[in-house]
Amino acid sequence: MNCKEYLVTLNIPPSLEEMMVDSLLLLETEHGFSSSNVNAHHHANKGLSLAEQVTGRQKRIRFQLYVSVDALPVLLAQLREEFSGAGIQYWVLPVIESGVI
């Protein structure tokens, strides 16, 4: 299988939401992107408020976007440059199939 597109998922702190939207809009990806509020759960308490430690969840904004094999390194380089040290968790998965139903 030769992957031509990837699904990139980013979990970011809510304070970075507007900066991330601006950054991703500059990429002008063919499919655009989506965002949603999520709760992140992790065993490490680093950087968690007392309330987050008690509830076991941390509020995050999740962004998902499709990128081509050529655009992936550009996206990751841009994110590393603009958000270095921001604690953004990300995943890159190959897209097996996509479309509109």
Order of alpha helices (4+ residues) and beta strands (2+ residues): beta-alpha-beta-alpha-beta-alpha-beta
